Amino acid sequence: MRAAFADRNFKYLLIGPAIFVLLLIGVFPLVYLLIVSFQGITMTEVSTEFVGGRNYAQLFDDVRMWEALLHTVIFTAIALPIELLLGLAMAQLFLEKLPGRQIFIALLVLPVVVSPIVSGATWSLLFDHRFGPINQVIGWITGNDTAILWTIKPNLVYPAIIAAEIWQWTPFMFLLLLAALANVDKSQLEAASIDGAGWWRTFFRIVLPAIWPVMAIAILIRGLDLFRLFDIIWALTRGGPGTMTETISMFTYVKGFQQFETSYTAAVAFLVIILLSAVVMLALKRVELAR
């Protein structure tokens, strides 16, 4: 009897330690974060007494926090579709056997391996209003000295950040979509061509449904990554001008590691976790329904 029980549960005994470690790493910080969010720990106050929902009540009155969340949503809503469409167009282009295809693909994916903070610092130099090459090129084209304040003017700072973000992460979408397109059933494409279906009809009726699972995961990964956007903006604007480009990650960093409002920062972080978890659950449910 004991031998049969051991045989049935042997697999659980093998994976038990790994699951325990994962739960310890993943669940314990989340529980501790929740506990701290109900306390009043700051730089000058280390008391661990519970203060109820004071921090969460403060959240709903914090205009700066909601503005940071709005900025994050704006960056995500603009950059994600552009990266998706550009990545899909590039993948469609390089699906054919072009001369030097492997070399061009290797060059195109180089931005992905660059650290985001290095990428942001590089773009900061490119956008420099006195010595930046972007202004110099514009000056050569227009024939006049140009000193455009890309990271200072409110109407230019968003395009500057989005351009840097798209440059770095479009190749990520390109790689995933290229792999998905390469695995589309060629016999279906040939059959559609024989039946006289045009490119657009073939794409929307055959190609898009075939690559949709991969595309959905790519959108989800990039969407979550954009929601924690920090490095490039920090290097370019530090959230400026004012707090116009401050994202929720930057707001959390400032509150937690510059102003040391530990418990309030924990409440902000827990709110973001809840929001992201809800988005992920809805997205995964949509993917399941689309199958």
Beta strands, then each sheet from edge to edge (+ up, - down):
end
